[in-house]
Amino acid sequence: MKEYRAKEGRFSLRLHYDLAEIDTICLGALREAKMLPSQPQAIEIDRFLESYWGVRLVYEDHDHDTMGSTVFSSKGQVTGFTVARWLDEEGSTTSDRRLRSTLAHEGGHGLLHQKLFIADPTPSLFEADRGLDGPRNFLCRSSDIQPVGATPYNGQWWEWQANRAIGGLLLPIPLVRKIVAPFTEETRFGDTLKEYQRAIAEKELAEVFDVNPVVARIRLAEMFPQEKHPNL
């Protein structure tokens, strides 16, 4: 991770993570919490949040534009997570999986952004419940929580990084590779996904890891970029 002093924007500090670094951080946290299965299956993301940080996941009556929050102390410690009750009560497979993505997004903030609270004492982005010295909520809205690549980048690098952690936490690379192995072939450039089986692999990932298809599609594209053929 690299730190830069920002001359403008909402923070005095900007954090930069390589994509591989985010994956490594997520994988290490899952292992430390003993929440990384030995075989491919859905990550128990709610249990991971509570186990890794030793905090409670609280369901609250957020408005329909707010999906969750990561709660920090004034020293940058994660003290809790909240999720919108309405998201949990919809009851469809799509909404249940969106809830899982929301929890992973909040976990991304917890893993990657604690230093922002220590470095920048101003609550310009974070809404204070009990003043500057009390816990603060990193509120995340529906427009903030999307798999990387699903929407155009809007300059909010902290949300981009938290979204990148969705794949890192819900689809850990070692487990994904076990699922996609039958759909790959070895080339001089390494293992390559067979393009005619990409859709099948995406569907398999979505079902095994209990994520919405767009999450599986983008994760697969990160690990196995789609071949681009020049126009003839």
C-alpha positions in Angstrom: 0.0 0.0 0.0 1.2 3.5 -0.8 0.2 6.7 0.8 0.0 10.1 -0.9 -0.8 13.5 0.5 -3.8 14.8 -1.4 -3.9 18.5 -2.4 -7.6 18.4 -3.0 -10.6 16.2 -2.4 -12.3 14.9 0.7 -9.3 13.4 2.3 -5.8 14.8 3.2 -4.5 11.3 2.5 -5.0 9.0 -0.5 -4.3 5.3 -0.3 -3.2 3.2 -3.3 -3.5 -0.6 -3.4 -2.4 -2.8 -6.3 -5.2 -5.2 -7.3 -3.2 -8.2 -6.3 -2.5 -6.6 -2.9 -6.3 -6.3 -2.2 -6.7 -10.0 -3.0 -3.8 -10.8 -0.7 -5.3 -8.8 2.1 -8.7 -10.3 1.7 -7.4 -13.8 1.5 -5.2 -13.3 4.6 -8.1 -12.0 6.6 -10.3 -14.9 5.7 -7.5 -17.3 6.7 -6.9 -15.4 10.0 -10.6 -15.6 10.9 -10.6 -19.3 9.9 -13.4 -18.5 7.4 -11.6 -19.8 4.2 -13.1 -23.2 3.3 -10.8 -25.9 2.0 -13.2 -26.5 -0.9 -15.2 -24.1 -3.0 -18.4 -23.0 -1.3 -20.2 -19.8 -0.3 -18.2 -17.7 2.1 -20.1 -17.0 5.4 -19.5 -13.3 5.0 -21.6 -12.2 8.0 -19.8 -14.5 10.3 -16.5 -13.4 8.9 -17.2 -9.7 9.7 -18.2 -10.5 13.3 -15.4 -13.0 13.8 -12.5 -11.1 12.3 -13.2 -7.8 14.0 -15.0 -9.2 17.1 -18.0 -6.9 16.6 -21.7 -7.2 15.9 -23.5 -6.9 12.6 -26.6 -4.8 13.2 -29.6 -4.6 11.0 -31.0 -1.1 11.0 -33.9 0.8 9.4 -31.8 2.6 6.8 -33.6 4.5 4.0 -33.8 2.8 0.6 -30.8 4.6 -0.7 -28.5 3.5 2.2 -27.4 -0.2 2.2 -24.9 -0.4 5.0 -22.1 1.2 7.0 -18.8 0.5 8.6 -18.5 2.0 12.1 -15.1 3.3 13.2 -13.8 4.8 16.4 -11.9 8.1 16.4 -8.7 6.0 16.4 -9.6 4.2 13.2 -10.7 0.9 14.8 -13.7 -0.9 13.3 -16.3 -1.1 16.1 -19.3 -2.5 14.1 -21.1 -2.9 10.8 -24.7 -2.1 9.9 -26.8 -3.3 7.0 -30.2 -2.1 5.8 -33.1 -4.2 7.2 -35.0 -3.7 4.0 -32.3 -5.4 2.0 -32.5 -8.5 4.2 -36.3 -8.6 4.1 -36.8 -8.8 0.4 -36.3 -12.5 0.4 -35.3 -13.1 -3.3 -32.1 -14.8 -4.4 -31.0 -11.7 -6.1 -31.5 -9.5 -3.0 -29.9 -12.1 -0.7 -26.9 -12.1 -2.9 -26.9 -8.3 -3.1 -26.8 -8.4 0.7 -23.7 -10.6 0.6 -22.0 -8.1 -1.7 -23.0 -5.3 0.6 -21.4 -7.0 3.6 -18.2 -7.8 1.5 -18.1 -4.1 0.5 -18.2 -3.0 4.1 -15.6 -5.6 4.9 -13.4 -4.0 2.3 -13.7 -0.6 4.0 -12.8 -2.3 7.3 -9.7 -3.9 5.8 -8.5 -1.1 3.6 -9.5 2.2 5.1 -9.0 2.4 8.8 -6.1 4.7 8.3 -8.3 7.4 6.8 -9.9 8.0 10.2 -6.6 8.5 11.9 -5.1 10.6 9.1 -8.1 12.9 8.5 -10.1 14.0 11.6 -12.7 16.0 9.6 -16.1 14.3 9.2 -16.7 15.7 5.7 -17.5 12.3 4.3 -18.2 10.3 7.4 -21.3 11.1 9.4 -20.7 11.5 13.1 -23.3 10.0 15.4 -21.7 11.3 18.6 -19.3 14.1 17.5 -15.7 14.0 16.4 -14.5 11.9 19.4 -17.2 9.2 19.1 -17.8 6.4 16.5 -18.4 7.5 13.0 -20.3 5.7 10.2 -18.9 5.2 6.7 -22.4 5.2 5.1 -22.6 3.4 1.7 -25.4 4.0 -0.7 -26.7 1.9 -3.5 -24.7 3.8 -6.1 -21.5 3.1 -4.1 -21.8 -0.7 -3.9 -21.2 -2.3 -7.3 -18.8 -4.9 -8.6 -15.8 -3.1 -10.1 -16.5 -2.6 -13.8 -20.2 -2.7 -13.4 -20.5 1.1 -13.5 -18.1 3.9 -14.7 -15.5 5.1 -12.3 -16.6 8.3 -10.6 -13.4 9.3 -8.8 -14.4 7.9 -5.4 -11.3 5.7 -5.1 -12.3 4.5 -1.6 -15.5 3.1 -2.9 -13.7 1.5 -5.9 -11.3 -0.2 -3.5 -14.2 -1.5 -1.3 -16.0 -2.8 -4.4 -12.8 -4.5 -5.5 -12.8 -6.3 -2.1 -16.2 -7.9 -3.0 -14.5 -10.3 -5.3 -11.6 -10.8 -2.9 -13.8 -11.8 0.0 -16.7 -13.7 -1.8 -14.6 -15.3 -4.5 -11.1 -16.1 -3.2 -8.7 -16.8 -6.0 -7.6 -20.3 -4.8 -11.2 -21.5 -4.6 -12.2 -19.9 -7.9 -9.3 -21.6 -9.7 -10.6 -25.0 -8.5 -14.0 -24.3 -10.0 -12.7 -23.0 -13.4 -10.0 -25.5 -13.8 -12.1 -27.7 -16.1 -12.8 -24.7 -18.3 -9.2 -23.7 -18.8 -6.4 -24.8 -21.1 -2.6 -24.4 -20.7 -0.9 -22.0 -23.2 2.5 -20.4 -23.4 1.0 -17.5 -21.6 -0.3 -19.7 -18.7 -3.8 -21.0 -18.0 -6.4 -19.5 -20.2 -10.1 -19.7 -20.0 -11.8 -21.4 -23.0 -13.9 -18.6 -24.4 -16.7 -20.8 -25.5 -17.1 -22.0 -21.9 -16.9 -18.6 -20.2 -20.7 -18.3 -19.7 -20.8 -21.8 -18.2 -18.0 -21.0 -15.8 -19.7 -17.7 -14.8 -22.9 -19.6 -14.0 -21.0 -22.2 -12.0 -19.2 -19.5 -9.9 -22.5 -17.7 -9.2 -24.1 -20.8 -7.9 -21.2 -22.2 -5.9 -20.3 -18.9 -4.2 -23.8 -17.6 -4.0 -23.2 -14.3 -5.8 -25.2 -12.5 -8.5 -24.1 -13.3 -12.0 -22.5 -9.9 -12.6 -20.2 -10.4 -9.6 -19.1 -13.8 -11.0 -18.7 -12.3 -14.5 -16.5 -9.4 -13.4 -14.4 -11.6 -11.1 -13.8 -14.1 -13.9 -12.8 -11.2 -16.2 -10.3 -10.0 -13.7 -8.6 -13.3 -13.4 -9.0 -14.4 -17.1 -9.3 -11.3 -19.3 -11.5 -11.9 -22.3 -9.5 -12.2 -25.6 -9.9 -9.3 -28.0 -9.8 -10.2 -31.6 -8.9 -7.4 -34.1 -11.3 -6.6 -36.8 -10.3 -8.2 -40.1 
